[in-house]
Amino acid sequence: MNEEKMVLSHEPVPGYRTIFHITVVVAVLYLGAIFLWPFI
């Protein structure tokens, strides 16, 4: 059997990577504030 490889691809969305990084940084800072709040 000769099967073809199927490739799933898409065009990159401009600005997605920047928004993703900002969201990760905000989430880390938020969790840090929650965990460190009792010690302040």
C-alpha positions as a printed NumPy array, in Angstrom:
array([[ 0.   ,  0.   ,  0.   ],
       [ 1.273,  3.397, -0.957],
       [-0.063,  5.947,  1.516],
       [ 0.459,  9.664,  1.157],
       [ 1.587, 11.763,  4.099],
       [-0.97 , 14.324,  5.109],
       [ 0.37 , 17.635,  6.394],
       [-1.741, 19.954,  8.52 ],
       [-0.437, 23.485,  8.193],
       [-1.748, 27.002,  8.665],
       [-0.65 , 30.561,  8.182],
       [ 0.887, 32.136, 11.3  ],
       [-1.268, 34.733, 13.016],
       [ 0.608, 38.012, 13.519],
       [ 0.898, 39.074, 17.139],
       [-0.014, 35.678, 18.592],
       [ 3.449, 34.959, 19.975],
       [ 3.663, 38.373, 21.684],
       [ 0.247, 38.007, 23.31 ],
       [ 1.141, 34.462, 24.408],
       [ 4.349, 35.645, 26.101],
       [ 2.586, 38.546, 27.822],
       [-0.116, 36.163, 29.1  ],
       [ 2.488, 33.736, 30.482],
       [ 4.378, 36.542, 32.257],
       [ 1.162, 37.917, 33.791],
       [ 0.152, 34.423, 34.939],
       [ 3.543, 33.792, 36.577],
       [ 3.465, 37.154, 38.35 ],
       [-0.099, 36.526, 39.51 ],
       [ 0.753, 33.086, 40.916],
       [ 3.871, 34.501, 42.556],
       [ 1.802, 37.226, 44.217],
       [-0.728, 34.667, 45.474],
       [ 1.923, 32.335, 46.918],
       [ 4.097, 35.088, 48.415],
       [ 1.277, 37.247, 49.829],
       [ 1.262, 35.629, 53.326],
       [ 5.004, 36.251, 53.708],
       [ 4.884, 39.978, 52.92 ]])
